[in-house]
Amino acid sequence: MPGDDVALLIAELELRISEQDKVIADLNEMVVAQWRKIDGLERRFGELRDEFDAAAQARSDAPEPPPPHY
């Protein structure tokens, strides 16, 4: 019967939609995890850059020792 075909098609579409919803949710979780990791890496990079700048400034303020051949 034609009504059975429509019901079967609707059931298949509902199944596909539920699978797509799961895939979208999984992808969203991945993106959120990646953004958290990126934020942590950016924060750590900033800390390391500050440490490097401080070390470079401390080194440039100190008098330069004579070369070893003197």
N, C-alpha and C positions, 0 to 999 in steps of 0.2 A: 504494500500500500504506500501511496505517496506520503502519508503522514508519518509512517515509520522512518522513511528516508530523512525527513526533516528532523525528526527527533534524534536520529543517529548523527546527523550533521551538527546539530546543536550540542550534543554530548561531546563530540570530537572537538568542537570549537572551545567548549568550556574546559576541556582537558588541556588543550594547547595554551589557553589563556592562563590557567593555573601554573603550568610549567614555565611560561614566560614570566609570570610574576615572581616565581622562585628564582629564576635566573637574574632578574632585575634586582631582587633583594640581595642575592649573593654578590653581584657586581657592586652594589652600593656599599656593602660591608667591606669589600676589597678597597674601594676608593677611599672610604673613611680611614681604614688602616694605613693606607699609603700616605694620606695627608697628615696623619699623626706622626708617622715616621719622618716625613719631610720636615714638619715643624720641629721635631726634635733635632734633626740634623742641622737645620738652619740655626737653631739656638746654640748648638754645640759649636758650629762653625764661627758664630759671632764671638763666643767665649774664647776660642782658640785665636781668632784674629786679634782680640783685645790683648790676650797674653803675648802674642807675637809683637804687637805694636809696643807694649810696655817693655818687653825685653830689648827690642831694637832701640827704643829711646834711652833706656838705661845704659846700653852699650855705647851709644853715641855721646852720652854725657861724660863717660869715663875717659880719662886721658889715654891716648893710644900708646901702648908700650913700644919701646924701640924694637926694630926687627932683630931676630936672633943673631945675625951676623955682626952686630956691634959689640 
